């Protein structure tokens, strides 16, 4: 991987940190942590990034989301005028690379596709929200809050610190919990529009409604299913990714470096 740094632009480290915010939408994990990123090249105010997915037949919509998210994330860095993204060893790498780097819409690159990226992203975000909610609720249960308290929590009842401090309504009781699961959940809940001033309940059913106390365990079970599903899919992808990157395996794409 490139280690080049240009003082007039940005650095590989800064680019990698920004790419760490980009997730595989099916797994809700960073493409950096998943080891998808192959190469980062920085030349003045231009950045080029190459990445490879676990299989050549990963969903074009998923690949498109990661490529566009990566381009937008890198181009948001100070000192970067343009980012070029290259997906390697994918059945639709040509359409995706040309479309993303030319600023096309998914429907323009894939006119025969059934459905758009927005619908796919919304479905995957909802699934990721449930998985993150499960982790956050488990942290609150372990900290001593009961189902009634958790079901009636509002986002204003939380102080995010290190560790995060969660207070039940009217701040009559307070507990300390690990910051990561709560912050991670809040991030996704805000992204999906579930937490706002006009509907402040912190946790929701899969359908987006406030959680009735008498259905708390059922909702938590449904959230756990999302976690298990994503974990299982993640294990499969890890194995495929490891096999794909095995030594002495010939590349599927002829180029060895970012064009």
Order of alpha helices (4+ residues) and beta strands (2+ residues): alpha-beta-beta-beta-beta-alpha-beta-alpha-alpha-alpha-alpha-beta-beta-beta-alpha-alpha
